[in-house]
Amino acid sequence: MPHYFSSDFTLGILGGGQLGKMLLTETRKFDITTKVLDPSPDAPCHIACNTFVQGNLTDFNTVYNFGKDVEVLTIEIENVNVEALEKLQTEGVKVYPSPQTIKNIQNKATQKQFYATHGIPTAPFQVFQNSESLKKAINEQQLTLPFVWKSARFGYDGNGVKIVRQLTDLNLLPNDQCIAESLVPFKKELAVIVARNAKGQVRTYPVVEMEFHPEANQVEYVLCPARIEEAVAQKARTIAIQVAQAFEVVGLLAVELFQTENDEILVNEVAPRPHNSGHYSIEAAYTNQFEQHLRAILNLPLGSTESKVAGVMVNLVGAEGYQGKVVYENIEQIMAMEGVTPHIYGKKETRPFRKMGHVTIVNPNINKARQIAEQVKNTIRVIA
């Protein structure tokens, strides 16, 4: 086995945001040398890695030159230059998730077509090259309102997703490749994180339930375990494994799901990296998602995914009406509550709905944890 620990082995990470920062907590625990690339000089990762490089994640030469002297390269964001990763892979750098996996996932139209090809249950959809062809389909009655519009590229945290209820809604949308997806009547939005190493060992975390902010279309609360029947949970985990194996993921795959009114499970979308829906695991699971990602990409035995205790995560996002130097108002009040742990991402500037941190609430009782989470949400404010 290669010597990863306290050696001159270097792990490269593309992206220096909060996911990278939380991954670095685990590399430091294991004394693994790290090198991070991010466009921002103040990226959350810059204080915690061994080498920080400022540069464009979508530029071929930048990514290629960055990755030449690392043994294993991973990502914390999908929007990276895949051609550079393919070249590095042919030159012997281990790239996890593989460039092919990233390519299949980073474009949502390609991702949806992948589900269709592989018999993975997903909401009915049509792909359009631009708004003109979308409007034409509506005029010719090949598409009926309302539907969910999704940008094929660069969507995140509710950006790039819109429910189109009337034709005028289309005027506000970019003229790019997109998907029109049937509105699925669902009971709950669920997620499963699957870990898979290069040997093919697979483990799934418990199914979590996601509650969304009605306006920002961002996850507001994540509850683990999800308050669903065991048969539904089992179905969700089985489908999540099917998806991870179809994509041949090495690392983590976060699979977002809909539970329909009649308990069918449909795949919404996936992310091949640690994910917001797994942050609860830092306090609540035996092996948190960031340590598990490392174990998977280094082909080490996967850790236990079981929870020690029920957990709820609350996202800390910038309050509306505030922009500028961040202040976490009433943080000491939430720290006085039982089982409450704030995580601050290290972004100095706040703006409305920007993800600035999260808070985990652990409690033996999931409903009690959810109650405390609401208190936390109503107490702390991210202002300027």
PyMOL commands that set and color helices and strands:
alter all, ss='L'
color gray80, all
select helices_A, chain A and resi 18-29+44-47+60-67+82-90+99-106+108-117+131-139+167-172+230-247+276-278+281-284+289-297+331-335+366-379
alter helices_A, ss='H'
color red, helices_A
select strands_A, chain A and resi 10-14+33-38+51-54+72-75+94-95+125-128+147-151+161-164+178-181+186-196+202-204+208-212+219-224+251-260+265-271+310-317+324-325+327-329+340-344+349-350+355-363+381-383
alter strands_A, ss='S'
color yellow, strands_A
deselect
rebuild
show_as cartoon
